[in-house]
Amino acid sequence: MPYGLYIAAEGAHAQAKRLEVIANNLANADTPGFKRQLAIFQARYAEAIEQGEDWPGSGSINQIGGGVMVRETPTDFAPGTLERTGLPTDVALEGEGFFWVEKGQERFLTRAGNFRLSSRGELVTQQGYFVLGEDGSPIVLPQPTRPFEINSAGQIVQGGFRRALAVVKPPSAEAVQRVGENLFHIQGQPEPVPSAQRRLLQGFLERSGVRPALELLELIETSRLIEANLNLMKAQDQMLSGLVHRLLKV
């Protein structure tokens, strides 16, 4: 395959992946606690070097490279803005930390605090996953129909009942992996956020970290780059076709 056609195809493929990331961000612009993803690009070696048929620094034609690729799609954990909802089951986290929830036999982190109460008094996520307390067990209110309060330290108080929400953090950003449903899987055990460093707000929600205007600008840019790479592929194909026709005439 001609290098020009190959590099243009790699560029179109990388921009298509970036477009998927941007589209997912825009689709979650109104999802509480959602964290946007980024598409990180990296120049790649020519295919011959990738296959071990040549080596970097050989001085051959393979030194022109093999275009670009999406190396990773990390998560931007910058906090979103807080919005007052007035609902007692809505909780927002200020600063670092995550809520700890249980889905089946697994436990995950989330920043989405739009919780609800089940008919049995269990504090659950919108998908029905248990919200865990500091002791690692699900939080269950003894009287789900009566009012309750969540103080800034994360303690749920209802009469003589008092339980603290688990507010945890991963040992490092690299230990967190997005798994969908606004949940994050953590490798290893999370660390509790000290009480003095946590601040929870009842009746508030952390909005999505997506900035729609910025994402739309990147969407337009990405669409144009895909179109440019496709036009380059078309031009390379036309040149190759013209060369073949001339050779056949000779």
C-alpha positions, 0 to 999 in steps of 0.5 A: 500500500502506498505510504500516503494512502496508509497514513491518511487511512490511519489518520481517519481511523484515529479521528473516528475513535476520537469522534466516538469519545466526543459523542459519548461525552455529549450524550452524558452532558446531563448525567450527574457526576459524569466525567468526560473522557479524552482521546490522547494521540501518539505518532506511530511507527511505520508498519514494517517497524511495527512488524519487526521487519525494520527498526527505528533509526535505520535510515530507510523509507520507513522513517517517515512514520505510520501516521497517528493512533489513539494511545489511550482515552483517560478520564478527566476527573475535574469536579463538575458544578454543584446544583441545588435540587432540594431532594433529601436523597441527592448528595454532592461531594466537594473535593476529592473522593467517591461514593462506594456502591455495590453491584452484585458481588462487586464494588465500584466508585461513583461521583453520582449522588442522585440516590433514592430509597427503596421500599425497604429503606435501602439507599441505592443508586438510580440503577438500584445498586446499594450505597455502602457505609464506612463499615462496607455494608449497605445503608438501610434506614429503619424508617424510610417514610420519615425525614432524615438528614445527611450532614457535611461529614456524610453521616445519615441521621434519623432519630437515634439512627446514625450511619456514615456514608463511605467516602473513599479514594483510589490509591492512584488515578491509574488504579481507576478504570471506567466500566460504564453506568457512571461507575469506576472499577478500582484495582486494590482497596480504596482509602477512606477520605479523612473526616476533616477533608470531606464535605458533603451537601445534602440536596445538591448534585454534582453536574456532568463534567462535560462542557457542551460548547467545547465538545461541539467545537471538538466535534466539528474539528474532528469531523473536518479532519476525518473528511480531510483524511478521506479526501487525501485517500481519494487523491492517493487512489486517483493518482495510483489509478492514473499511474496504473492506466499509463503503465498499461498503455505503455 
